[in-house]
């Protein structure tokens, strides 16, 4: 409130700066935070160390991401194999029975489950643009003569 009064000109002196109260219980947590993040703060203060620190940090992040992906793949391997077998069965079924009522019914069912792009007819390519020759150029408008 004091800052607003000072900004609007209703108070001549600026407000006192905000200070957080550091209790004795908070000091160990603050010291622990300093120890954990001291490397980061010193690296950020020195440009020569910063790029090396950032490279190491990004490498660690990439390794952690790769590890999460590997764990997810391992955990979901049975589901992935089952889905792959089902897709292979559906592909062979679609190839072996091309124009039967069952085939049409299956395609109809799949068209509701799968994205529409799979069953969309191929799009025609646009005709290539022809270059305009001198005689094809549009005529420029000329104002009528006043004579």
Phi and psi in degrees as GROMACS dihedral restraints (atoms count N, CA, C in turn):
[ dihedral_restraints ]
;  ai    aj    ak    al  type     phi  dphi    fc
    3     4     5     6     1   -62.8    20    10
    4     5     6     7     1   -35.8    20    10
    6     7     8     9     1   -65.9    20    10
    7     8     9    10     1   -41.8    20    10
    9    10    11    12     1   -63.2    20    10
   10    11    12    13     1   -42.3    20    10
   12    13    14    15     1   -62.8    20    10
   13    14    15    16     1   -39.7    20    10
   15    16    17    18     1   -67.6    20    10
   16    17    18    19     1   -42.4    20    10
   18    19    20    21     1   -64.4    20    10
   19    20    21    22     1   -41.2    20    10
   21    22    23    24     1   -78.4    20    10
   22    23    24    25     1    -6.7    20    10
   24    25    26    27     1    89.8    20    10
   25    26    27    28     1     8.3    20    10
   27    28    29    30     1   -88.5    20    10
   28    29    30    31     1    -3.7    20    10
   30    31    32    33     1  -137.0    20    10
   31    32    33    34     1   130.3    20    10
   33    34    35    36     1   -77.4    20    10
   34    35    36    37     1   -37.5    20    10
   36    37    38    39     1   -97.3    20    10
   37    38    39    40     1   142.9    20    10
   39    40    41    42     1   -69.1    20    10
   40    41    42    43     1   156.5    20    10
   42    43    44    45     1   -70.9    20    10
   43    44    45    46     1   159.0    20    10
   45    46    47    48     1   -67.0    20    10
   46    47    48    49     1   143.1    20    10
   48    49    50    51     1   -65.9    20    10
   49    50    51    52     1   148.5    20    10
   51    52    53    54     1   -72.9    20    10
   52    53    54    55     1   136.1    20    10
   54    55    56    57     1  -129.0    20    10
   55    56    57    58     1   132.2    20    10
   57    58    59    60     1   -85.1    20    10
   58    59    60    61     1   149.1    20    10
   60    61    62    63     1   -91.6    20    10
   61    62    63    64     1   121.4    20    10
   63    64    65    66     1   -98.5    20    10
   64    65    66    67     1   110.0    20    10
   66    67    68    69     1   -85.2    20    10
   67    68    69    70     1   161.5    20    10
   69    70    71    72     1   -60.3    20    10
   70    71    72    73     1   -27.5    20    10
   72    73    74    75     1   -72.1    20    10
   73    74    75    76     1   -26.8    20    10
   75    76    77    78     1   -82.7    20    10
   76    77    78    79     1   -20.2    20    10
   78    79    80    81     1   -60.1    20    10
   79    80    81    82     1   -45.4    20    10
   81    82    83    84     1   -61.7    20    10
   82    83    84    85     1   -38.0    20    10
   84    85    86    87     1   -65.9    20    10
   85    86    87    88     1   -39.3    20    10
   87    88    89    90     1   -65.1    20    10
   88    89    90    91     1   -43.2    20    10
   90    91    92    93     1   -63.3    20    10
   91    92    93    94     1   -41.9    20    10
   93    94    95    96     1   -61.9    20    10
   94    95    96    97     1   -42.2    20    10
   96    97    98    99     1   -62.3    20    10
   97    98    99   100     1   -43.3    20    10
   99   100   101   102     1   -60.3    20    10
  100   101   102   103     1   -44.5    20    10
  102   103   104   105     1   -63.2    20    10
  103   104   105   106     1   -43.1    20    10
  105   106   107   108     1   -67.1    20    10
  106   107   108   109     1   -38.0    20    10
  108   109   110   111     1  -108.0    20    10
  109   110   111   112     1    13.4    20    10
  111   112   113   114     1   -65.4    20    10
  112   113   114   115     1   -40.8    20    10
  114   115   116   117     1   -61.7    20    10
  115   116   117   118     1   -40.8    20    10
  117   118   119   120     1   -64.0    20    10
  118   119   120   121     1   -47.2    20    10
  120   121   122   123     1   -66.6    20    10
  121   122   123   124     1   -39.4    20    10
  123   124   125   126     1   -69.3    20    10
  124   125   126   127     1   -35.9    20    10
  126   127   128   129     1   -66.4    20    10
  127   128   129   130     1   -39.0    20    10
  129   130   131   132     1   -69.8    20    10
  130   131   132   133     1   -26.3    20    10
  132   133   134   135     1   -79.3    20    10
  133   134   135   136     1   -22.3    20    10
  135   136   137   138     1  -117.1    20    10
  136   137   138   139     1   112.2    20    10
  138   139   140   141     1   -58.3    20    10
  139   140   141   142     1   -32.3    20    10
  141   142   143   144     1   -65.5    20    10
  142   143   144   145     1   -40.1    20    10
  144   145   146   147     1   -80.4    20    10
  145   146   147   148     1   -24.1    20    10
  147   148   149   150     1   -62.4    20    10
  148   149   150   151     1   -46.2    20    10
  150   151   152   153     1   -65.3    20    10
  151   152   153   154     1   -39.6    20    10
  153   154   155   156     1   -63.9    20    10
  154   155   156   157     1   -44.3    20    10
  156   157   158   159     1   -63.9    20    10
  157   158   159   160     1   -42.7    20    10
  159   160   161   162     1   -63.3    20    10
  160   161   162   163     1   -41.7    20    10
  162   163   164   165     1   -59.8    20    10
  163   164   165   166     1   -45.3    20    10
  165   166   167   168     1   -62.4    20    10
  166   167   168   169     1   -43.0    20    10
  168   169   170   171     1   -63.2    20    10
  169   170   171   172     1   -45.2    20    10
  171   172   173   174     1   -65.9    20    10
  172   173   174   175     1   -37.1    20    10
  174   175   176   177     1   -61.9    20    10
  175   176   177   178     1   -43.5    20    10
  177   178   179   180     1   -62.5    20    10
  178   179   180   181     1   -40.9    20    10
  180   181   182   183     1   -64.1    20    10
  181   182   183   184     1   -41.3    20    10
  183   184   185   186     1   -64.6    20    10
  184   185   186   187     1   -42.6    20    10
  186   187   188   189     1   -62.9    20    10
  187   188   189   190     1   -41.7    20    10
  189   190   191   192     1   -64.2    20    10
  190   191   192   193     1   -40.4    20    10
  192   193   194   195     1   -64.3    20    10
  193   194   195   196     1   -45.4    20    10
  195   196   197   198     1   -60.0    20    10
  196   197   198   199     1   -39.9    20    10
  198   199   200   201     1   -64.7    20    10
  199   200   201   202     1   -42.2    20    10
  201   202   203   204     1   -61.9    20    10
  202   203   204   205     1   -40.2    20    10
  204   205   206   207     1   -65.1    20    10
  205   206   207   208     1   -44.2    20    10
  207   208   209   210     1   -61.4    20    10
  208   209   210   211     1   -42.7    20    10
  210   211   212   213     1   -63.0    20    10
  211   212   213   214     1   -42.0    20    10
  213   214   215   216     1   -64.3    20    10
  214   215   216   217     1   -44.0    20    10
  216   217   218   219     1   -60.3    20    10
  217   218   219   220     1   -42.9    20    10
  219   220   221   222     1   -65.9    20    10
  220   221   222   223     1   -41.2    20    10
  222   223   224   225     1   -69.0    20    10
  223   224   225   226     1   -31.8    20    10
  225   226   227   228     1  -104.6    20    10
  226   227   228   229     1    12.4    20    10
  228   229   230   231     1   -57.4    20    10
  229   230   231   232     1   -46.3    20    10
  231   232   233   234     1   -60.4    20    10
  232   233   234   235     1   -40.9    20    10
  234   235   236   237     1   -64.4    20    10
  235   236   237   238     1   -40.8    20    10
  237   238   239   240     1   -65.4    20    10
  238   239   240   241     1   -41.3    20    10
  240   241   242   243     1   -65.0    20    10
  241   242   243   244     1   -41.6    20    10
  243   244   245   246     1   -62.3    20    10
  244   245   246   247     1   -44.7    20    10
  246   247   248   249     1   -63.9    20    10
  247   248   249   250     1   -39.6    20    10
  249   250   251   252     1   -62.9    20    10
  250   251   252   253     1   -41.6    20    10
  252   253   254   255     1   -64.6    20    10
  253   254   255   256     1   -41.5    20    10
  255   256   257   258     1   -63.4    20    10
  256   257   258   259     1   -41.0    20    10
  258   259   260   261     1   -64.9    20    10
  259   260   261   262     1   -42.1    20    10
  261   262   263   264     1   -62.8    20    10
  262   263   264   265     1   -41.7    20    10
  264   265   266   267     1   -62.3    20    10
  265   266   267   268     1   -43.7    20    10
  267   268   269   270     1   -65.0    20    10
  268   269   270   271     1   -38.0    20    10
  270   271   272   273     1   -63.4    20    10
  271   272   273   274     1   -46.4    20    10
  273   274   275   276     1   -64.8    20    10
  274   275   276   277     1   -37.3    20    10
  276   277   278   279     1   -64.0    20    10
  277   278   279   280     1   -42.0    20    10
  279   280   281   282     1   -66.5    20    10
  280   281   282   283     1   -33.8    20    10
  282   283   284   285     1   -78.6    20    10
  283   284   285   286     1   -32.6    20    10
  285   286   287   288     1   -84.6    20    10
  286   287   288   289     1   -25.1    20    10
  288   289   290   291     1  -123.9    20    10
  289   290   291   292     1    75.2    20    10
  291   292   293   294     1   -70.5    20    10
  292   293   294   295     1   -34.9    20    10
  294   295   296   297     1  -138.1    20    10
  295   296   297   298     1    58.2    20    10
  297   298   299   300     1  -115.6    20    10
  298   299   300   301     1   161.7    20    10
  300   301   302   303     1   -58.7    20    10
  301   302   303   304     1   -36.7    20    10
  303   304   305   306     1   -63.1    20    10
  304   305   306   307     1   -39.9    20    10
  306   307   308   309     1   -62.9    20    10
  307   308   309   310     1   -46.2    20    10
  309   310   311   312     1   -62.1    20    10
  310   311   312   313     1   -39.9    20    10
  312   313   314   315     1   -65.4    20    10
  313   314   315   316     1   -41.7    20    10
  315   316   317   318     1   -63.7    20    10
  316   317   318   319     1   -43.9    20    10
  318   319   320   321     1   -62.5    20    10
  319   320   321   322     1   -39.3    20    10
  321   322   323   324     1   -62.0    20    10
  322   323   324   325     1   -42.8    20    10
  324   325   326   327     1   -65.9    20    10
  325   326   327   328     1   -42.9    20    10
  327   328   329   330     1   -67.7    20    10
  328   329   330   331     1   -31.8    20    10
  330   331   332   333     1   -64.9    20    10
  331   332   333   334     1   -24.2    20    10
  333   334   335   336     1   -81.9    20    10
  334   335   336   337     1   -27.5    20    10
  336   337   338   339     1   -89.4    20    10
  337   338   339   340     1   -36.8    20    10
  339   340   341   342     1   -99.3    20    10
  340   341   342   343     1   161.8    20    10
  342   343   344   345     1   -58.7    20    10
  343   344   345   346     1   147.7    20    10
  345   346   347   348     1   -65.0    20    10
  346   347   348   349     1   -22.8    20    10
  348   349   350   351     1   -61.4    20    10
  349   350   351   352     1   -28.6    20    10
  351   352   353   354     1   -67.9    20    10
  352   353   354   355     1   -37.9    20    10
  354   355   356   357     1  -101.5    20    10
  355   356   357   358     1     3.6    20    10
  357   358   359   360     1   -73.3    20    10
  358   359   360   361     1   138.2    20    10
  360   361   362   363     1   -64.9    20    10
  361   362   363   364     1   151.5    20    10
  363   364   365   366     1   -62.4    20    10
  364   365   366   367     1   140.1    20    10
  366   367   368   369     1   -79.9    20    10
  367   368   369   370     1   145.7    20    10
  369   370   371   372     1   -78.1    20    10
  370   371   372   373     1   141.5    20    10
  372   373   374   375     1   -74.2    20    10
  373   374   375   376     1   143.4    20    10
  375   376   377   378     1   -67.5    20    10
  376   377   378   379     1   149.3    20    10
  378   379   380   381     1   -66.0    20    10
  379   380   381   382     1   142.4    20    10
  381   382   383   384     1   -66.3    20    10
  382   383   384   385     1   144.4    20    10
  384   385   386   387     1   -73.0    20    10
  385   386   387   388     1   136.1    20    10
  387   388   389   390     1   -92.1    20    10
  388   389   390   391     1   140.8    20    10
  390   391   392   393     1   -74.0    20    10
  391   392   393   394     1   142.3    20    10
  393   394   395   396     1   -80.4    20    10
  394   395   396   397     1   133.1    20    10
  396   397   398   399     1   -90.9    20    10
  397   398   399   400     1   176.6    20    10
  399   400   401   402     1   -60.2    20    10
  400   401   402   403     1   -40.8    20    10
  402   403   404   405     1   -76.4    20    10
  403   404   405   406     1   -17.5    20    10
  405   406   407   408     1   -83.7    20    10
  406   407   408   409     1   -10.2    20    10
  408   409   410   411     1   -63.5    20    10
  409   410   411   412     1   139.7    20    10
  411   412   413   414     1   -67.2    20    10
  412   413   414   415     1   145.9    20    10
  414   415   416   417     1   -74.0    20    10
  415   416   417   418     1   140.8    20    10
  417   418   419   420     1   -83.5    20    10
  418   419   420   421     1   145.5    20    10
  420   421   422   423     1   -75.7    20    10
  421   422   423   424     1   135.2    20    10
  423   424   425   426     1  -120.9    20    10
  424   425   426   427     1   134.2    20    10
  426   427   428   429     1   -66.5    20    10
  427   428   429   430     1   146.8    20    10
  429   430   431   432     1   -65.9    20    10
  430   431   432   433     1   146.1    20    10
  432   433   434   435     1   -76.2    20    10
  433   434   435   436     1   147.8    20    10
  435   436   437   438     1   -95.3    20    10
  436   437   438   439     1    17.1    20    10
